[in-house]
């Protein structure tokens, strides 16, 4: 299958909109918003009533407080950072609570932690258990598309020249420093999903002293490092065409930002899935989950009006490169640039042996993307720091965010976080 066919299969509406509307697609589509929101508000409100809502709306309607901040990275990217410090009108001082930072996966954003049913949403479960919860947004997602000097459209070549290594070495440190300064705490716990784990494994290996000083625990949900055994059909096709991927995305489609959100494509895909559930199940199977029946698909409209959120093209290219290796390697720029950047013709391995923060690994046996075999490889590489490792029989890659049964998080993950919390629950 050619890379063009794959991209059309992954997100036909996004590419259609791109060719039909070009750079003006968002302004043209904005006119549809009132009609789309009216449609969303009438879509089975008893089970799926959070379509197109903001973080503040979803949090407040479920009885939780909400705060929003802007954080600037060392290289000028401006990130949105959300906080759910407790319940509405709560009088308990925030500084008394253990702090947790949640970091989303590829093409997602902070909303992934609140879009499951309110009783299952990870962020709300943590707050209910007494934690001060912060939600990060990586550069390139819809809530972090800003820079102190670069414009994402006018300076797109420079603005989008990043991948998840920058997120682990610049984005997360900026978020952590801001959170610890704001709360007066010395350390926090970090929970990552998918790409949120990739960037943290990189950060921990490249900045080991920094993270050891600031973090008490890393909870890795659906860990992704080496992808040599991935079963994801979509990623394997990309890997087989890795030399074409960047060329096609940039030179042919001009997609520096891969699958950015807009109302037209979100509505079209959500409506299709609400009437053809089998289509969405097959889509999940193609990408990430062997058995989508364990996912809470009653919330389809909510999920698809918050996803995809946009991502820099080099993230996808880097993942495709990793599939072709049995190692966890830095980005391959080609022989000449590698020599300049790394002092060698091939990209070096990330020094995982330097990780010195406790790690909990939550692995799904139905996970096509973060294949269990690759997770076992990773476990062996960092075994001296792994304090919790469990393979869950019925969890797929997306199940970690939208599962029907979230007990792996509500019980196991939260108990682990409590065990390593470095400040009180007073």
Buried (B, 14 or more C-beta within 10 A) or exposed (E): EEBBEBBEBBBBBBBBBBEEBEEEBBEBBEEBEEEBBEBBEEBEEEEBBBBBBBBBEBBBEBBBBBBEBEBBBEBBBBBBBBBBBBBEEEEEEBBBBBBBBBBBBBBBBBBBBBBBBBEBBBBBBBBBBBBBBBBBBBBBBBBBBBBEEBEBEEEBEEBBBBBBBBBBBBBBBBBBBBBBEBBEBEBBBBBBBBBBBBBBBBBBBBBBEBBBEBBBBBBBBBBBBBBBBBBBBBBBBBBBBBEBBBEBBBEEBEBBBBBBBBBBBBBBBBBBBBEEBEEBBEBBBBBBBBBBEBBBBBBBBBBBBBBBBBBBBBBBBBBBBBBBBEBBBBBBBEEEEBEEEBEEEEBEBBEBEBBBBBBBBBBBBBBBBBBBEBBBBBBEBBEEBBBBBEBBEBBBBBBBBBBBBBEBBBEBBBEBBBBBBBBEEE
